[in-house]
Amino acid sequence: MNKFCQSCGMPMKQDPKAGGTEKDGTKNLNYCNYCYENGAFTQPNFTAKQMQDFCLDKMNEGGMPRFFAWVLTRGIPRLERWREAS
C-alpha cells in the first residue's frame, strides 16, 4: 500500500474508504476512493495540472491556506498516474 494516493497525493490514511475499487469490488491501494472507483479514474480526462488546481481548490475550501495547499500539490506530476501518462 502506498502512503499517498498516486493520483492526487492525499494521505491514504485519510481516505474514509481505505482505497479505490476495481470493477470486481476489490480494493485498489494505489489510489484513493475520490480518484478511483469501479476500475476507472473519476476524472479520466484530467491532466496533472488540472488535478493540482482541483486539489488546491478543495484544500482551500476546507480551510487550508492557499500557500500551504500550493506547496502540497507541487508533487502531483511525479505521482504514478501522471508519470505513466507522460
Secondary structure per residue as TSV (DSSP state, phi and psi in degrees):
chain	resnum	aa	ss	phi	psi
A	1	M	-	360.0	133.5
A	2	N	-	-76.3	151.8
A	3	K	S	-75.3	-25.0
A	4	F	B	-131.1	146.7
A	5	C	-	-58.0	133.4
A	6	Q	T	-86.5	17.4
A	7	S	T	-120.8	-49.8
A	8	C	T	-110.0	-16.6
A	9	G	-	88.0	2.2
A	10	M	-	-64.6	138.8
A	11	P	B	-58.7	128.7
A	12	M	G	-63.0	-26.7
A	13	K	G	-68.1	-14.6
A	14	Q	G	-93.6	-3.4
A	15	D	-	-76.3	115.9
A	16	P	T	-63.2	-21.0
A	17	K	T	-106.1	6.6
A	18	A	S	57.9	38.2
A	19	G	S	124.2	160.0
A	20	G	E	-74.6	-177.5
A	21	T	E	-129.2	148.9
A	22	E	-	-87.5	173.3
A	23	K	T	-57.5	-34.8
A	24	D	T	-84.2	3.8
A	25	G	S	92.9	-8.5
A	26	T	-	-70.4	155.1
A	27	K	E	-75.7	142.0
A	28	N	E	-110.3	113.2
A	29	L	T	-90.2	5.8
A	30	N	T	-91.3	-22.9
A	31	Y	S	-130.3	144.5
A	32	C	-	-75.7	167.0
A	33	N	T	-70.1	-18.2
A	34	Y	T	-75.2	-27.8
A	35	C	T	-98.5	-25.0
A	36	Y	E	-140.8	119.2
A	37	E	E	-139.9	140.4
A	38	N	T	52.6	38.3
A	39	G	T	79.4	14.8
A	40	A	E	-145.9	155.2
A	41	F	E	-72.8	141.4
A	42	T	S	-73.4	-23.7
A	43	Q	S	-124.2	74.4
A	44	P	T	-65.1	-22.4
A	45	N	T	-99.1	3.3
A	46	F	-	-66.1	145.8
A	47	T	-	-95.9	170.5
A	48	A	H	-59.6	-39.9
A	49	K	H	-63.5	-41.7
A	50	Q	H	-64.9	-38.0
A	51	M	H	-65.1	-41.0
A	52	Q	H	-59.0	-48.3
A	53	D	H	-62.6	-42.9
A	54	F	H	-61.2	-48.3
A	55	C	H	-66.5	-40.1
A	56	L	H	-59.1	-46.3
A	57	D	H	-63.2	-43.0
A	58	K	H	-64.3	-42.2
A	59	M	H	-66.3	-39.7
A	60	N	H	-64.5	-41.4
A	61	E	H	-61.3	-33.2
A	62	G	T	-79.8	1.4
A	63	G	T	104.6	-1.9
A	64	M	-	-78.2	133.2
A	65	P	-	-56.5	141.0
A	66	R	H	-56.5	-38.8
A	67	F	H	-62.3	-46.3
A	68	F	H	-65.6	-38.9
A	69	A	H	-62.2	-41.0
A	70	W	H	-60.4	-45.2
A	71	V	H	-59.8	-44.2
A	72	L	H	-69.4	-22.9
A	73	T	H	-92.7	-4.7
A	74	R	T	-64.4	-26.3
A	75	G	T	-85.1	-4.6
A	76	I	G	-54.2	-43.9
A	77	P	G	-61.8	-17.4
A	78	R	G	-92.2	-2.7
A	79	L	S	-74.2	158.5
A	80	E	H	-51.0	-46.4
A	81	R	H	-57.4	-42.7
A	82	W	H	-83.8	-29.3
A	83	R	H	-64.1	-39.9
A	84	E	H	-67.4	-29.3
A	85	A	H	-77.1	-20.2
A	86	S	-	-91.9	360.0
